[in-house]
């Protein structure tokens, strides 16, 4: 149980120190090509249909970081290094 408590404490510490709640809308990871595409996406879908507001590429990146945490204790960066500009004017209707 002590190991689980340490893992939990490390995750909460990382969330508190690395997460920036002032980033704005769910597209804070800049997954959209630009603001126009972001607005078109939300108008088309009427809500955000992406699981956890992430495109598939960013789910893979996040999963790898979480695995590294459990394997060798490397705290995951929850803000930087994610795929950007993935949702474009040509594919925003396909990213739901």
C-alpha positions in Angstrom: 0.0 0.0 0.0 2.9 2.4 0.7 4.0 2.0 -3.0 0.6 2.9 -4.2 0.5 5.9 -1.9 3.9 7.1 -3.2 2.7 6.7 -6.8 -0.5 8.6 -6.0 1.4 11.4 -4.3 3.8 11.7 -7.2 1.0 11.9 -9.7 -0.8 14.6 -7.7 2.4 16.6 -7.3 3.1 16.4 -11.0 -0.5 17.5 -11.8 -0.3 20.5 -9.5 3.1 21.6 -10.8 2.8 20.9 -14.5 -0.8 21.5 -15.3 -1.7 25.0 -16.4 -5.5 25.5 -16.0 -5.3 28.9 -17.7 -4.6 27.3 -21.0 -8.2 27.9 -22.1 -10.5 25.6 -24.2 -9.9 21.9 -24.7 -7.8 22.8 -27.8 -5.1 24.1 -25.5 -2.8 21.5 -26.8 -3.0 23.3 -30.1 -4.3 20.2 -31.9 -6.1 22.5 -34.4 -4.4 24.0 -37.4 -5.7 27.5 -36.4 -8.6 29.1 -34.6 -10.9 29.1 -37.6 -10.6 25.3 -37.9 -11.3 25.0 -34.1 -14.4 27.1 -34.5 -15.5 25.1 -37.6 -14.9 21.8 -35.7 -17.1 22.8 -32.8 -19.8 24.2 -35.0 -19.8 21.0 -37.1 -19.8 18.6 -34.1 -21.8 20.7 -31.7 -19.6 19.3 -28.9 -16.2 17.8 -28.7 -16.5 14.1 -29.7 -12.8 13.3 -29.1 -12.2 11.0 -26.1 -10.7 13.2 -23.4 -10.4 16.1 -25.9 -7.4 14.4 -27.5 -6.7 13.3 -31.1 -5.4 9.7 -31.4 -1.8 10.7 -31.7 -1.9 12.5 -28.4 -3.5 9.5 -26.7 -0.5 7.4 -27.7 2.0 10.0 -26.5 0.1 10.3 -23.1 -0.1 6.5 -22.7 3.6 6.1 -23.3 4.4 8.8 -20.7 2.1 7.1 -18.2 3.7 3.8 -18.8 7.2 5.3 -18.3 6.0 6.7 -15.0 4.9 3.2 -13.8 8.0 1.5 -15.2 10.8 3.8 -14.1 9.2 6.6 -12.2 9.6 9.3 -14.9 7.0 12.0 -14.2 4.9 12.6 -17.3 4.9 16.0 -18.9 1.2 16.7 -19.2 1.6 20.0 -21.2 4.5 19.9 -23.7 5.5 17.6 -26.6 2.1 16.7 -28.0 1.1 16.6 -31.6 0.0 20.0 -32.8 -1.9 21.2 -35.9 -3.4 17.7 -36.5 -7.0 18.8 -37.1 -7.1 20.9 -40.3 -9.6 22.4 -42.6 -9.4 19.3 -44.7 -10.0 16.7 -41.9 -12.0 18.3 -39.1 -15.2 16.4 -40.1 -13.3 13.1 -39.7 -11.8 13.7 -36.3 -14.8 13.0 -34.2 
